[in-house]
Amino acid sequence: MVKAVRHTGIVVSNLEKALHFYRDLLGLKIVKDADESGDYIDNMLSLKKVRVRTIKMADDDGNLIELLYFQSHSCEAKKDRHFYEIGVSHVAFTVEDIDATYRKLKEEGVFFNAAPQYSPDGYAKVTFCKDPDDSLVELVEVLK
């Protein structure tokens, strides 16, 4: 039934900080930027009077994430998320050089759980960090 994963949606509290992280630091490209409101989005989200800015961002292979910045509805970002909590736990990105990426993000003040580690099977080097809203982001370098 499913033909492909279309995108992953990430609700953000501060669009400029989110764009700095996902676009400027991770290198994703904006492919669509839209302000949405009206009956369609109200019905899709089961809310009233929705105003949301959606920014679709792609990697070099065309894989998408969608940043959602709600102007009409707000909620405090949950701090100190745990990997074992029910629901979507994280988004993962493949990077070219995890050590260089780690250093660059650390210099920008990005929080990491640990420095990059080799997976037990030696297939990849992996680390987890947090975006500006404490959403968990996995970074993976596949080793040759």
Secondary structure, DSSP 4 states (H G I P E B T S, - for coil): -------EEEE-S-HHHHHIIIIIIT--EEEEEEEEESHHHHHHHT-SS-EEEEEEEE-TT--EEEEEEESS---PPPPS--TTSSS---EEEE-S-HHHHHHHHHHTT--BSSS-EE-TTSSEEEEEEE-TT--EEEEEEE--
